[in-house]
Amino acid sequence: MPTVLSNCVGSWLIAAGVFGDLNLLVLVLGAVLFYSGGMIMNDVFDITFDNEFRPDRPIPSGIVSRQLASILTLLFMVLGFVLMMLGGAHLFWVLLLGVLIIAYNYIHKKWVHSVYIMGACRSFLYLACASAISVHIPHSVFAWCVCLGLYTAGITVVAKGESTDNVVKFYGLALLFSPALVAAYLSFNELDLHLIGVLVTGTLWLSWTIYCLCIIKGSAEGRVGRAVSYLIAGMVLIDAFAVSSHYGLYGLFFVPLLPLVIWFQTKVSGT
């Protein structure tokens, strides 16, 4: 959930929102509930698969019943929807986000390309939060939301591509490094780009991503799962990268979220 918080704040700031605005808090709470509902929904839809292959999951193991999980899914998603609307998000983007979350949970075990729907969920979260500032979302928000979606999809493609051919590996890497392309695009199109901030946060993000890929290339047991969790945590560095393009070194305030996400993943699985 810290990555959801980071995405919301990052998008809000890029869209020229004010950090101390109460609507931002309401929006973040709504997004966290929305995503939490989606995570619980994932277990509800996956019950048949989990009964056979992942009996340690909450529903098969008896920690919660499927009925209770379904109720919590509905409750969290409705509350999340209401809070995001109260926070000022545009109905169109919030509805699309909800549809994408449901679609991903329904289809992800049936369609290999569902990773792009998962990525789109992150993209539309960015757009929903930015829409709370203005109906006319800045093009820079669109650029960063697209790269965040591609990066999210790239995490799974790279992890799966490790055991397949080089074409898949290269394609996954292209998705994973898409934020660099966005930074390059903005450097030619944004006259007030804060170059120093972009270089510093961009270097941090790039170094972290390469470190994660080195973990995958290693021989340690569970290396792929660990690398995937770390790459998910790396989303906060993309937010730092994005915010620094508008506010310079202030983007570094997102960096401490990285260890927070990693700690959170020890309590709740990042995958």
DONU-275099 format. One record per residue (C-alpha): residue number from 1; residue in one letter; chain; x, y, z. Coordinates in steps of 0.1 Angstrom, whole numbers. Layout:
// DONU-275099
NUM | A | A | X | Y | Z .
...
***
This chain:
// DONU-275099
1 | M | A | 0 | 0 | 0 .
2 | P | A | 28 | 25 | 4 .
3 | T | A | 33 | 25 | -33 .
4 | V | A | -3 | 35 | -38 .
5 | L | A | 2 | 64 | -14 .
6 | S | A | 33 | 74 | -33 .
7 | N | A | 16 | 72 | -67 .
8 | C | A | -13 | 93 | -54 .
9 | V | A | 9 | 120 | -40 .
10 | G | A | 32 | 119 | -70 .
11 | S | A | 4 | 124 | -94 .
12 | W | A | -12 | 151 | -73 .
13 | L | A | 20 | 171 | -72 .
14 | I | A | 28 | 167 | -109 .
15 | A | A | -7 | 180 | -116 .
16 | A | A | 2 | 211 | -96 .
17 | G | A | -17 | 201 | -64 .
18 | V | A | -8 | 216 | -30 .
19 | F | A | 7 | 191 | -6 .
20 | G | A | -12 | 203 | 25 .
21 | D | A | -47 | 201 | 8 .
22 | L | A | -71 | 180 | 29 .
23 | N | A | -85 | 165 | -4 .
24 | L | A | -52 | 148 | -9 .
25 | L | A | -56 | 128 | 24 .
26 | V | A | -91 | 119 | 14 .
27 | L | A | -80 | 108 | -20 .
28 | V | A | -51 | 87 | -6 .
29 | L | A | -74 | 69 | 19 .
30 | G | A | -99 | 62 | -9 .
31 | A | A | -72 | 48 | -32 .
32 | V | A | -58 | 26 | -5 .
33 | L | A | -93 | 12 | 3 .
34 | F | A | -99 | 8 | -35 .
35 | Y | A | -67 | -12 | -39 .
36 | S | A | -72 | -32 | -7 .
37 | G | A | -106 | -42 | -20 .
38 | G | A | -90 | -53 | -53 .
39 | M | A | -64 | -74 | -34 .
40 | I | A | -91 | -92 | -14 .
41 | M | A | -111 | -96 | -46 .
42 | N | A | -81 | -114 | -61 .
43 | D | A | -83 | -141 | -34 .
44 | V | A | -120 | -144 | -40 .
45 | F | A | -116 | -150 | -77 .
46 | D | A | -86 | -173 | -73 .
47 | I | A | -102 | -196 | -48 .
48 | T | A | -102 | -227 | -71 .
49 | F | A | -65 | -222 | -80 .
50 | D | A | -55 | -215 | -45 .
51 | N | A | -72 | -245 | -31 .
52 | E | A | -50 | -267 | -53 .
53 | F | A | -18 | -248 | -56 .
54 | R | A | -16 | -222 | -27 .
55 | P | A | -34 | -237 | 3 .
56 | D | A | -16 | -213 | 26 .
57 | R | A | -36 | -184 | 12 .
58 | P | A | -62 | -168 | 37 .
59 | I | A | -93 | -183 | 22 .
60 | P | A | -81 | -219 | 16 .
61 | S | A | -63 | -220 | 50 .
62 | G | A | -95 | -209 | 68 .
63 | I | A | -83 | -176 | 81 .
64 | V | A | -113 | -159 | 65 .
65 | S | A | -143 | -173 | 47 .
66 | R | A | -150 | -166 | 11 .
67 | Q | A | -183 | -149 | 21 .
68 | L | A | -164 | -125 | 45 .
69 | A | A | -138 | -118 | 19 .
70 | S | A | -166 | -110 | -7 .
71 | I | A | -182 | -86 | 18 .
72 | L | A | -149 | -69 | 26 .
73 | T | A | -142 | -66 | -11 .
74 | L | A | -175 | -48 | -17 .
75 | L | A | -172 | -26 | 14 .
76 | F | A | -136 | -15 | 7 .
77 | M | A | -143 | -8 | -30 .
78 | V | A | -175 | 12 | -23 .
79 | L | A | -158 | 32 | 5 .
80 | G | A | -128 | 37 | -17 .
81 | F | A | -149 | 49 | -46 .
82 | V | A | -168 | 73 | -24 .
83 | L | A | -137 | 88 | -8 .
84 | M | A | -119 | 92 | -41 .
85 | M | A | -149 | 111 | -54 .
86 | L | A | -151 | 132 | -22 .
87 | G | A | -114 | 139 | -27 .
88 | G | A | -123 | 155 | -60 .
89 | A | A | -113 | 128 | -85 .
90 | H | A | -133 | 128 | -117 .
91 | L | A | -160 | 101 | -120 .
92 | F | A | -148 | 89 | -154 .
93 | W | A | -113 | 80 | -142 .
94 | V | A | -124 | 64 | -109 .
95 | L | A | -150 | 43 | -128 .
96 | L | A | -124 | 31 | -153 .
97 | L | A | -99 | 23 | -125 .
98 | G | A | -126 | 2 | -108 .
99 | V | A | -135 | -16 | -141 .
100 | L | A | -98 | -24 | -147 .
101 | I | A | -93 | -38 | -112 .
102 | I | A | -123 | -61 | -116 .
103 | A | A | -112 | -71 | -151 .
104 | Y | A | -77 | -79 | -140 .
105 | N | A | -89 | -101 | -111 .
106 | Y | A | -114 | -119 | -133 .
107 | I | A | -90 | -126 | -163 .
108 | H | A | -55 | -127 | -149 .
109 | K | A | -54 | -165 | -146 .
110 | K | A | -69 | -169 | -181 .
111 | W | A | -50 | -144 | -203 .
112 | V | A | -12 | -142 | -204 .
113 | H | A | -13 | -105 | -214 .
114 | S | A | -33 | -95 | -183 .
115 | V | A | -1 | -79 | -170 .
116 | Y | A | -10 | -49 | -191 .
117 | I | A | -43 | -46 | -174 .
118 | M | A | -24 | -47 | -141 .
119 | G | A | -2 | -19 | -154 .
120 | A | A | -32 | 1 | -166 .
121 | C | A | -45 | 0 | -130 .
122 | R | A | -15 | 19 | -119 .
123 | S | A | -18 | 43 | -149 .
124 | F | A | -54 | 51 | -142 .
125 | L | A | -47 | 56 | -105 .
126 | Y | A | -23 | 83 | -116 .
127 | L | A | -50 | 99 | -138 .
128 | A | A | -77 | 96 | -112 .
129 | C | A | -56 | 115 | -87 .
130 | A | A | -45 | 141 | -111 .
131 | S | A | -81 | 147 | -122 .
132 | A | A | -88 | 160 | -87 .
133 | I | A | -67 | 190 | -95 .
134 | S | A | -80 | 198 | -130 .
135 | V | A | -102 | 182 | -156 .
136 | H | A | -75 | 191 | -181 .
137 | I | A | -48 | 167 | -170 .
138 | P | A | -13 | 179 | -179 .
139 | H | A | 5 | 160 | -206 .
140 | S | A | 34 | 153 | -183 .
141 | V | A | 10 | 133 | -160 .
142 | F | A | -1 | 112 | -190 .
143 | A | A | 36 | 106 | -199 .
144 | W | A | 45 | 94 | -164 .
145 | C | A | 13 | 74 | -160 .
146 | V | A | 20 | 55 | -192 .
147 | C | A | 56 | 47 | -181 .
148 | L | A | 44 | 35 | -147 .
149 | G | A | 20 | 12 | -164 .
150 | L | A | 46 | -2 | -187 .
151 | Y | A | 71 | -6 | -158 .
152 | T | A | 45 | -25 | -138 .
153 | A | A | 39 | -49 | -167 .
154 | G | A | 76 | -51 | -173 .
155 | I | A | 82 | -65 | -138 .
156 | T | A | 62 | -96 | -146 .
157 | V | A | 75 | -99 | -182 .
158 | V | A | 111 | -98 | -170 .
159 | A | A | 105 | -123 | -142 .
160 | K | A | 88 | -148 | -165 .
161 | G | A | 113 | -140 | -194 .
162 | E | A | 142 | -152 | -172 .
163 | S | A | 133 | -188 | -181 .
164 | T | A | 124 | -181 | -218 .
165 | D | A | 141 | -167 | -249 .
166 | N | A | 161 | -136 | -253 .
167 | V | A | 133 | -117 | -272 .
168 | V | A | 111 | -119 | -242 .
169 | K | A | 139 | -107 | -219 .
170 | F | A | 147 | -78 | -242 .
171 | Y | A | 110 | -68 | -244 .
172 | G | A | 106 | -70 | -206 .
173 | L | A | 137 | -48 | -202 .
174 | A | A | 124 | -22 | -226 .
175 | L | A | 92 | -20 | -205 .
176 | L | A | 111 | -18 | -173 .
177 | F | A | 134 | 11 | -184 .
178 | S | A | 105 | 31 | -200 .
179 | P | A | 108 | 59 | -173 .
180 | A | A | 141 | 68 | -189 .
181 | L | A | 124 | 74 | -222 .
182 | V | A | 98 | 97 | -205 .
183 | A | A | 126 | 117 | -189 .
184 | A | A | 143 | 121 | -222 .
185 | Y | A | 110 | 131 | -239 .
186 | L | A | 103 | 157 | -212 .
187 | S | A | 138 | 171 | -214 .
188 | F | A | 131 | 182 | -250 .
189 | N | A | 96 | 194 | -243 .
190 | E | A | 96 | 210 | -209 .
191 | L | A | 113 | 244 | -208 .
192 | D | A | 113 | 245 | -169 .
193 | L | A | 125 | 209 | -164 .
194 | H | A | 147 | 207 | -132 .
195 | L | A | 176 | 188 | -147 .
196 | I | A | 197 | 183 | -115 .
197 | G | A | 167 | 168 | -97 .
198 | V | A | 160 | 146 | -126 .
199 | L | A | 196 | 134 | -129 .
200 | V | A | 198 | 126 | -91 .
201 | T | A | 165 | 108 | -88 .
202 | G | A | 169 | 92 | -122 .
203 | T | A | 203 | 78 | -111 .
204 | L | A | 188 | 64 | -79 .
205 | W | A | 159 | 47 | -98 .
206 | L | A | 183 | 33 | -125 .
207 | S | A | 207 | 20 | -99 .
208 | W | A | 179 | 3 | -80 .
209 | T | A | 165 | -13 | -111 .
210 | I | A | 199 | -26 | -122 .
211 | Y | A | 204 | -40 | -87 .
212 | C | A | 171 | -58 | -89 .
213 | L | A | 181 | -73 | -122 .
214 | C | A | 214 | -85 | -108 .
215 | I | A | 194 | -103 | -81 .
216 | I | A | 174 | -122 | -108 .
217 | K | A | 207 | -131 | -125 .
218 | G | A | 221 | -145 | -93 .
219 | S | A | 218 | -181 | -79 .
220 | A | A | 201 | -175 | -46 .
221 | E | A | 169 | -194 | -38 .
222 | G | A | 138 | -173 | -42 .
223 | R | A | 158 | -146 | -61 .
224 | V | A | 130 | -139 | -87 .
225 | G | A | 103 | -133 | -60 .
226 | R | A | 127 | -111 | -41 .
227 | A | A | 136 | -91 | -72 .
228 | V | A | 99 | -87 | -82 .
229 | S | A | 91 | -74 | -47 .
230 | Y | A | 120 | -49 | -49 .
231 | L | A | 110 | -38 | -84 .
232 | I | A | 75 | -31 | -71 .
233 | A | A | 91 | -11 | -42 .
234 | G | A | 110 | 8 | -69 .
235 | M | A | 77 | 24 | -80 .
236 | V | A | 83 | 51 | -53 .
237 | L | A | 116 | 60 | -71 .
238 | I | A | 96 | 65 | -103 .
239 | D | A | 74 | 89 | -84 .
240 | A | A | 106 | 106 | -71 .
241 | F | A | 118 | 108 | -107 .
242 | A | A | 85 | 122 | -119 .
243 | V | A | 81 | 148 | -91 .
244 | S | A | 118 | 160 | -95 .
245 | S | A | 111 | 169 | -131 .
246 | H | A | 87 | 196 | -117 .
247 | Y | A | 101 | 204 | -83 .
248 | G | A | 138 | 195 | -85 .
249 | L | A | 154 | 179 | -55 .
250 | Y | A | 121 | 179 | -36 .
251 | G | A | 115 | 146 | -54 .
252 | L | A | 140 | 131 | -30 .
253 | F | A | 113 | 132 | -3 .
254 | F | A | 99 | 101 | -19 .
255 | V | A | 131 | 81 | -15 .
256 | P | A | 126 | 72 | 22 .
257 | L | A | 95 | 54 | 11 .
258 | L | A | 116 | 27 | -5 .
259 | P | A | 127 | 11 | 28 .
260 | L | A | 92 | 16 | 41 .
261 | V | A | 78 | -4 | 12 .
262 | I | A | 104 | -32 | 17 .
263 | W | A | 95 | -34 | 54 .
264 | F | A | 58 | -35 | 46 .
265 | Q | A | 65 | -63 | 22 .
266 | T | A | 78 | -84 | 51 .
267 | K | A | 43 | -81 | 66 .
268 | V | A | 22 | -83 | 34 .
269 | S | A | 36 | -101 | 4 .
270 | G | A | 46 | -77 | -24 .
271 | T | A | 35 | -103 | -50 .
***
